[in-house]
Amino acid sequence: MKNLLKFSFLIGFLFISANVMANDKDFSISIDNINAKKLSFQMTNAKNVALYVYNDKQGELFAEKVRKHDEVSRTYDLKNFPAGTYYLVAESDSKIEKYKITIDETNASIEKTPVSEIFKPEYTIEGNHVKLVMPKLTDGVTVSVEDFTNTVYYNQTLTPNNGELVVQFDLNPENADAYVISVEKGENTFNKIIYLK
């Protein structure tokens, strides 16, 4: 009985550890208050994360790449930015978060929760078999597969099952040497080129 209880605790611990590790693979941002038009934030799991600030009128105003850091602190001085709406965007291989910044003549503020958070498609490739997984979806996405001659082999709008989309493809190397898998979600399109030869 003791061994069964110990084994149950071990399985429970492993399950909890696996869930924690899965949740920690993506970056996380904690935003401080803006003081004197200076934006400060901390980022954990900052491995290959692109940070940039932009607005619709002027485009990208600032960009940097953060590589291989467990925790990073940043402060951006916004005092020279004219009044308007700006966005702080953090993008990794697996997701994109966008935060809204509002600047007026005397002050600046930022929404501490992202106005959008998009999880990118994940691919598992074994030979000519491709598995596409897109986690944490609420709406449908359009998935298409074509080659470099623009021959379309697949084009469907799909809805997630329990918040996740899983699609598998068996790409024929006799039709093409390479395929482009496109996933469209709202205004965002994610393309992946799969080389077979």
TIDREN-343223 format. One line per field, with one value per residue: residue number from 1; x, y, z of N, C-alpha, C in turn. Coordinates in Angstrom, 2 decimals, m for minus. Each point is the difference from the previous one (the first is absolute). Example, Ala and Ser with C-alpha at 12.3 -4.5 7.8 and 13.67 -1.06 7.14 Angstrom:
% TIDREN-343223
num: [1  2]
nxx: [13.19  m0.35]
nyy: [m5.69  1.05]
nzz: [7.80  m0.72]
caxx: [m0.89  0.82]
cayy: [1.19  1.19]
cazz: [0.00  0.06]
cxx: [0.90  m0.77]
cyy: [1.20  1.09]
czz: [0.00  0.73]
% end
This chain:
% TIDREN-343223
num: [1  2  3  4  5  6  7  8  9  10  11  12  13  14  15  16  17  18  19  20  21  22  23  24  25  26  27  28  29  30  31  32  33  34  35  36  37  38  39  40  41  42  43  44  45  46  47  48  49  50  51  52  53  54  55  56  57  58  59  60  61  62  63  64  65  66  67  68  69  70  71  72  73  74  75  76  77  78  79  80  81  82  83  84  85  86  87  88  89  90  91  92  93  94  95  96  97  98  99  100  101  102  103  104  105  106  107  108  109  110  111  112  113  114  115  116  117  118  119  120  121  122  123  124  125  126  127  128  129  130  131  132  133  134  135  136  137  138  139  140  141  142  143  144  145  146  147  148  149  150  151  152  153  154  155  156  157  158  159  160  161  162  163  164  165  166  167  168  169  170  171  172  173  174  175  176  177  178  179  180  181  182  183  184  185  186  187  188  189  190  191  192  193  194  195  196  197]
nxx: [0.82  1.09  0.41  m1.26  m0.01  1.21  m0.41  m1.15  0.73  0.81  m1.04  m0.61  1.15  0.20  m1.28  0.09  1.15  m0.58  m1.10  0.75  0.74  m1.14  m0.49  1.20  m0.38  m1.12  0.35  0.26  m0.91  0.69  m1.06  0.95  m0.26  m0.54  1.26  m0.40  m1.04  0.35  0.02  m0.33  0.70  m0.45  0.94  m0.74  0.89  0.86  m0.39  0.84  m0.15  m0.76  0.53  m1.17  0.17  m1.29  m0.34  m1.29  0.28  0.84  m0.76  1.02  0.00  m0.10  1.15  m0.11  1.04  m0.76  1.22  m0.50  m1.06  0.24  0.61  m0.82  0.63  m1.01  0.58  m1.13  0.75  m1.22  0.82  0.78  m0.87  m0.52  m1.01  m0.57  m0.38  0.67  0.84  0.10  0.84  m0.31  1.00  m0.40  0.65  m0.56  0.24  m1.07  0.52  m1.15  0.69  m1.12  0.69  m0.47  0.37  m0.09  m0.35  m0.62  m0.66  0.26  m0.72  m0.03  m0.67  m0.18  m1.16  0.46  0.01  1.10  m0.31  0.97  m0.46  1.25  m0.14  m0.12  1.17  m0.43  1.23  m0.54  1.10  m1.00  m0.02  m0.99  0.26  m1.12  0.49  m1.20  0.69  m0.86  m0.78  m0.61  0.62  m0.66  0.76  0.63  0.03  1.13  0.10  1.14  0.36  1.25  m0.75  m0.36  0.36  m1.30  0.48  m0.10  m1.28  0.04  m1.20  0.77  m0.78  0.43  0.60  m0.82  m0.06  0.04  0.84  m0.33  0.94  m0.20  1.18  m0.29  1.11  m0.42  1.15  m0.92  m0.82  0.78  1.11  m0.87  m0.53  m1.01  0.07  m1.19  0.11  m1.26  0.32  m1.19  0.71  0.24  1.11  0.03  1.18  m0.05  1.28  m0.51  1.29  m0.30  0.75]
nyy: [m1.19  m0.04  m1.07  m0.41  0.37  m0.51  m1.08  0.07  0.24  m0.98  m0.73  0.34  m0.20  m1.12  m0.25  0.40  m0.66  m0.97  0.22  0.09  m1.03  m0.57  0.47  m0.45  m0.68  0.70  1.14  0.75  0.97  0.72  0.79  0.91  0.89  0.88  0.35  1.28  m0.63  m0.75  m0.88  m0.69  m1.08  m1.16  m0.80  m1.08  m0.97  0.99  m1.00  0.76  1.08  0.35  1.15  0.59  1.30  0.09  0.84  0.18  1.18  m0.32  m1.08  m0.80  0.29  m1.23  m0.67  m1.15  m0.81  m0.72  m0.41  m1.16  0.61  m0.39  1.15  0.91  1.11  0.74  1.15  0.43  1.00  0.39  0.80  m0.52  m0.92  0.39  0.79  m1.10  m0.96  m0.74  m0.90  m0.70  m0.58  m1.18  m0.49  m1.24  m1.14  0.13  1.28  0.82  0.93  0.71  1.06  0.61  0.98  0.82  0.94  0.89  1.24  m0.50  m1.01  m1.20  m0.92  m1.17  m0.74  m0.48  m0.17  m0.99  0.89  m0.69  m1.28  m0.24  m1.23  m0.13  m0.41  m1.22  m0.38  m1.22  m0.18  m1.04  0.14  m0.57  m0.45  0.87  0.30  0.68  0.67  0.52  0.34  m0.10  m0.66  1.11  0.41  m0.13  m0.81  0.64  m1.26  0.31  m0.89  0.56  m0.11  0.06  m0.89  0.21  m1.26  0.15  m0.62  1.05  0.28  0.10  0.43  m0.06  m0.69  0.60  m1.03  0.45  1.01  m1.16  0.34  m1.19  0.17  m1.09  0.08  m0.69  0.72  0.04  m0.65  m0.76  0.70  0.11  0.76  1.02  0.17  0.86  m0.09  0.53  0.71  0.31  0.93  0.44  1.01  m1.09  m0.12  m1.29  0.11  m1.25  0.02  m1.03  m0.29  m0.72  0.68]
nzz: [0.00  0.80  m0.69  0.08  1.27  0.18  m0.67  0.69  1.10  m0.39  m0.37  1.13  0.63  m0.71  0.22  1.26  0.13  m0.69  0.75  1.08  m0.40  m0.34  1.15  0.40  m1.08  0.19  m0.59  1.05  m0.16  0.89  m0.18  0.22  0.92  m0.83  0.26  m0.07  m0.56  1.06  m0.99  1.10  m0.34  0.48  m0.51  0.24  0.00  0.05  m0.74  m0.70  0.74  m1.02  0.39  m0.22  m0.21  m0.28  m0.98  m0.28  0.53  0.98  0.16  m0.22  1.31  0.48  m0.05  0.66  0.05  0.81  0.36  0.22  0.50  1.25  0.30  m0.52  0.32  m0.43  m0.37  m0.56  m0.47  0.33  0.70  m0.95  0.41  m1.17  0.37  0.49  m0.81  0.86  m0.46  1.13  m0.84  0.52  m0.74  0.25  0.01  1.21  0.31  m0.11  0.78  0.05  0.50  0.38  m0.60  0.92  m0.88  1.02  0.08  1.06  m0.52  0.49  m0.64  0.63  m0.86  1.22  m0.60  m0.74  m0.99  m0.28  m0.01  m0.84  0.05  m0.37  m1.26  0.48  m0.48  m0.29  m0.44  m0.59  m0.74  m0.64  1.26  m0.05  1.27  m0.18  1.04  0.26  1.11  0.99  m0.83  m0.36  m1.10  m1.14  m0.72  m0.98  m0.39  m0.62  m1.00  m0.41  m1.28  m0.44  m0.66  1.28  m0.13  0.20  1.07  0.80  0.28  1.32  0.38  1.06  0.81  1.09  0.53  0.94  m0.88  m0.66  m0.95  m0.47  m0.93  m0.73  m0.59  m1.09  m0.02  m1.24  0.17  m0.57  0.77  1.09  m0.13  m0.06  1.19  m0.17  1.32  m0.29  1.11  m0.30  0.91  m0.36  0.48  0.69  m0.73  0.27  m0.59  m0.41  m0.37  m0.63  0.18  m1.07  m0.86]
caxx: [m0.82  0.90  0.60  m1.02  m0.15  1.20  m0.07  m1.02  0.59  1.00  m0.71  m0.59  1.08  0.45  m1.04  0.03  1.25  m0.13  m0.88  0.72  1.02  m0.67  m0.45  1.14  0.83  m0.22  0.36  m1.06  0.34  m0.64  0.16  m0.08  m0.64  0.84  0.31  0.72  0.02  0.95  m0.66  0.87  m0.62  0.87  m0.39  0.61  0.14  0.26  0.93  m0.28  m1.23  0.13  m0.81  m0.03  m1.04  m0.41  m1.36  m0.49  0.42  1.45  0.57  0.87  0.80  1.09  0.01  1.17  m0.15  0.48  0.39  0.46  0.02  m1.11  m0.79  0.51  m0.71  0.20  m0.66  m0.01  m0.36  m1.00  m0.27  0.11  m1.05  m1.16  m1.25  m0.60  m0.10  1.16  m0.09  1.18  m0.22  1.02  m0.24  0.93  m0.31  m1.28  m1.15  0.11  m0.83  m0.02  m0.50  m0.36  0.57  m0.64  0.82  m0.56  1.00  0.68  0.05  m0.07  m0.54  0.04  m0.89  0.89  m0.30  0.16  m1.20  m0.09  0.99  m0.17  0.92  0.36  m0.08  1.16  0.09  0.81  0.26  0.68  m0.01  m0.98  m1.17  0.05  m1.08  m0.16  m0.76  m0.14  m0.65  m0.69  m0.81  m1.42  m0.68  0.53  1.13  0.05  1.26  0.19  1.26  0.27  1.42  0.56  m0.65  m1.33  m1.00  m0.60  m0.32  m0.93  m0.43  m1.19  m0.17  m0.17  m0.31  0.75  m0.69  0.45  1.02  1.22  m0.14  1.01  m0.19  1.14  0.14  0.94  0.42  0.52  1.24  m0.06  m0.67  0.83  1.13  m0.26  m1.38  m0.20  m1.22  m0.40  m1.07  m0.52  m0.82  m0.30  0.91  1.32  0.26  1.24  0.42  1.08  0.45  0.41  0.82  m0.05  1.19]
cayy: [1.19  1.15  0.16  0.55  1.41  0.69  0.04  1.00  1.33  0.20  0.28  1.34  0.98  0.07  0.65  1.44  0.54  0.09  1.13  1.25  0.18  0.34  1.39  0.89  0.06  1.28  1.16  0.63  1.40  0.68  1.43  0.94  1.26  0.96  1.20  1.01  m0.51  m1.10  m1.29  m1.04  m1.32  m1.15  m1.11  m1.27  m0.95  0.87  m0.66  0.39  0.80  1.30  1.06  1.22  0.99  0.60  0.51  m0.15  1.12  0.06  m1.33  m0.45  1.08  m0.57  m1.46  m0.70  m1.45  m0.52  m1.40  m0.93  0.52  m0.50  1.16  1.25  1.24  1.04  1.29  0.79  1.40  0.38  1.44  0.65  m0.47  0.89  m0.55  m0.98  m1.39  m0.81  m1.39  m0.78  m1.35  m1.01  m1.13  m1.13  m1.03  m0.64  0.88  1.45  0.79  1.42  0.84  1.34  1.14  1.27  1.15  1.34  1.07  0.00  m1.29  m1.21  m1.15  m1.25  m1.06  m1.03  m1.28  0.19  0.20  m1.24  m1.04  m0.98  m1.14  m0.38  m1.43  m0.84  m1.06  m1.19  m0.49  m1.29  m0.35  0.82  0.14  1.26  0.22  1.41  0.20  1.40  m0.02  1.15  0.68  0.19  0.11  m0.82  0.46  m0.56  m0.71  m0.37  m0.62  0.16  m0.09  1.26  0.36  0.44  m1.07  m0.15  m1.39  m0.01  1.33  m0.19  0.76  m1.02  0.48  m0.78  m0.94  0.29  1.05  m0.40  m0.49  m0.99  m0.43  m0.77  m0.04  m0.93  0.74  m0.91  0.52  m0.10  1.21  1.20  m0.14  0.84  0.46  1.12  m0.12  1.33  0.03  1.37  0.24  1.43  0.79  m0.62  m1.18  m0.69  m0.89  m0.95  m0.72  m1.37  m0.58  m1.45  m0.62]
cazz: [0.00  0.05  m1.33  m0.89  0.37  m0.48  m1.47  m0.34  0.21  m1.04  m1.25  0.15  m0.07  m1.39  m0.79  0.32  m0.55  m1.46  m0.30  0.30  m1.03  m1.27  0.09  0.11  m1.20  m0.64  0.80  0.78  0.24  1.12  m0.28  1.11  m0.37  m0.73  0.78  m0.77  m1.37  m0.13  0.09  0.54  0.07  0.17  m0.85  0.36  m1.12  m1.16  m0.91  m1.39  m0.04  m0.66  0.60  m0.79  0.25  m1.27  m0.13  m1.37  m0.86  m0.20  m0.13  1.09  0.55  0.79  m0.02  0.53  0.11  1.28  m0.24  1.03  1.36  0.80  0.42  m0.58  0.34  m1.01  0.18  m1.23  0.20  m1.00  0.09  m1.31  m0.90  m0.02  0.51  m0.89  0.44  m0.38  0.44  0.34  m0.50  0.31  m0.89  0.06  m1.00  0.27  0.20  m0.15  0.92  m0.36  1.08  m0.47  0.73  m0.35  0.41  m0.25  0.14  1.30  0.66  m0.81  0.73  m0.76  0.48  0.55  m0.64  m1.45  m0.81  m0.76  0.28  m1.08  0.04  m1.37  m0.28  0.31  m1.01  0.18  m1.36  m0.08  m1.42  m0.72  0.86  0.76  0.95  0.34  1.23  0.37  1.31  0.61  m1.01  0.28  m1.28  m1.07  m0.81  m1.34  m0.24  m1.40  m0.38  m1.43  m0.33  m0.50  m1.26  0.44  m0.06  1.33  0.32  1.13  0.42  0.83  1.23  1.04  1.34  1.00  0.87  1.36  m0.02  m0.68  m1.36  m0.38  m1.39  m0.48  m1.45  m0.61  m1.19  m1.02  m0.59  m1.46  m0.50  0.19  0.91  1.17  0.16  0.92  0.81  0.47  0.99  0.13  1.18  0.00  m0.83  0.04  m0.82  0.36  m1.08  0.29  m1.19  0.29  m1.07  0.05  m0.59]
cxx: [0.87  0.61  m0.99  m0.19  1.20  m0.02  m1.02  0.53  1.02  m0.67  m0.62  1.05  0.49  m1.02  m0.01  1.26  m0.08  m0.89  0.70  1.04  m0.63  m0.45  1.16  0.83  m0.14  0.39  m1.23  0.46  m0.81  0.30  m0.14  m0.79  0.98  0.18  0.83  0.21  1.10  m0.74  1.00  m0.77  1.07  m0.54  0.75  m0.04  0.22  1.06  m0.42  m1.34  0.32  m0.95  0.00  m1.19  m0.35  m1.33  m0.38  0.49  1.48  0.65  0.84  0.91  1.23  m0.09  1.27  m0.32  0.62  0.28  0.41  0.18  m1.18  m0.90  0.68  m0.86  0.33  m0.75  0.15  m0.48  m0.90  m0.22  0.11  m1.04  m1.15  m1.24  m0.58  m0.05  1.16  m0.21  1.39  m0.31  1.19  m0.33  1.10  m0.35  m1.39  m1.17  0.36  m0.94  0.12  m0.69  m0.23  0.55  m0.71  0.85  m0.77  1.10  0.80  0.25  0.01  m0.57  0.07  m1.00  0.87  m0.32  0.09  m1.34  m0.16  1.15  m0.26  1.05  0.21  m0.17  1.31  m0.02  0.88  0.15  0.79  m0.10  m0.94  m1.31  0.17  m1.22  0.02  m0.87  m0.04  m0.79  m0.74  m0.76  m1.43  m0.82  0.66  1.18  m0.12  1.39  0.06  1.38  0.15  1.49  0.46  m0.54  m1.43  m1.10  m0.51  m0.42  m1.04  m0.33  m1.32  0.00  m0.41  m0.31  0.73  m0.91  0.58  1.17  1.27  m0.33  1.14  m0.34  1.26  m0.03  1.02  0.39  0.71  1.27  0.01  m0.69  0.89  1.14  m0.22  m1.46  0.00  m1.33  m0.27  m1.16  m0.40  m0.92  m0.23  0.90  1.38  0.07  1.36  0.31  1.16  0.33  0.52  0.76  0.02  1.26  1.24]
cyy: [1.26  0.26  0.60  1.49  0.81  0.15  1.05  1.41  0.32  0.36  1.40  1.09  0.16  0.71  1.51  0.64  0.17  1.17  1.33  0.26  0.39  1.45  0.98  0.09  1.34  1.13  0.53  1.42  0.53  1.49  0.82  1.23  0.88  1.22  0.93  m0.46  m1.03  m1.31  m1.04  m1.32  m1.07  m1.12  m1.25  m0.94  0.75  m0.62  0.29  0.70  1.33  0.97  1.19  0.86  0.63  0.72  m0.04  1.10  m0.05  m1.36  m0.36  1.12  m0.51  m1.52  m0.52  m1.48  m0.43  m1.49  m0.68  0.62  m0.59  1.14  1.27  1.15  1.04  1.26  0.77  1.40  0.44  1.51  0.72  m0.47  1.00  m0.71  m0.97  m1.38  m0.79  m1.42  m0.53  m1.42  m0.87  m1.23  m1.04  m0.98  m0.57  0.94  1.47  0.64  1.46  0.78  1.41  1.07  1.26  1.13  1.27  1.03  m0.10  m1.38  m1.14  m1.12  m1.22  m0.97  m1.18  m1.40  0.20  0.25  m1.16  m0.92  m1.11  m1.08  m0.48  m1.50  m0.71  m1.19  m1.14  m0.62  m1.30  m0.47  0.92  0.14  1.24  0.07  1.46  0.09  1.49  0.05  1.30  0.83  0.17  0.05  m0.91  0.66  m0.64  m0.58  m0.36  m0.61  0.18  m0.17  1.34  0.40  0.45  m1.03  m0.25  m1.45  m0.09  1.44  m0.14  1.00  m1.01  0.64  m0.87  m0.95  0.18  0.98  m0.34  m0.53  m0.96  m0.48  m0.75  m0.06  m1.08  0.62  m0.93  0.58  m0.11  1.22  1.23  m0.33  0.75  0.45  1.19  m0.23  1.39  m0.15  1.46  0.07  1.49  0.72  m0.64  m1.23  m0.56  m1.01  m0.88  m0.73  m1.37  m0.53  m1.51  m0.67  0.80]
czz: [0.00  m1.36  m0.98  0.27  m0.48  m1.52  m0.46  0.17  m1.08  m1.33  0.06  m0.12  m1.43  m0.88  0.24  m0.57  m1.50  m0.39  0.24  m1.07  m1.33  0.02  0.02  m1.26  m0.73  0.94  0.74  0.32  1.18  m0.15  1.27  m0.44  m0.77  0.89  m0.85  m1.44  m0.24  0.28  0.49  0.05  0.19  m0.90  0.49  m1.21  m1.31  m0.89  m1.43  m0.15  m0.66  0.69  m0.94  0.40  m1.34  0.18  m1.46  m0.93  m0.35  m0.19  1.22  0.45  0.76  m0.08  0.64  0.09  1.32  m0.19  1.31  1.38  0.76  0.45  m0.50  0.51  m1.05  0.43  m1.30  0.33  m1.15  m0.08  m1.34  m1.00  0.02  0.54  m1.03  0.64  m0.58  0.50  0.33  m0.41  0.39  m0.83  0.14  m1.11  0.18  0.23  m0.21  1.02  m0.38  1.11  m0.53  0.94  m0.49  0.56  m0.31  0.26  1.30  0.60  m1.00  0.87  m0.91  0.61  0.41  m0.50  m1.50  m0.69  m0.97  0.39  m1.01  0.16  m1.42  m0.20  0.35  m0.96  0.50  m1.38  0.09  m1.44  m0.75  0.78  0.88  0.91  0.40  1.24  0.27  1.31  0.31  m1.03  0.51  m1.28  m1.02  m0.70  m1.38  m0.23  m1.47  m0.19  m1.50  m0.24  m0.58  m1.37  0.24  m0.26  1.41  0.19  1.12  0.34  0.74  1.15  1.07  1.34  1.02  0.77  1.40  0.02  m0.73  m1.39  m0.30  m1.40  m0.42  m1.52  m0.37  m1.34  m0.97  m0.63  m1.53  m0.62  0.07  0.96  1.30  m0.02  0.95  0.71  0.56  0.98  0.16  1.20  0.10  m0.98  m0.13  m0.89  0.39  m1.10  0.47  m1.29  0.45  m1.21  0.16  m0.52  0.32]
% end
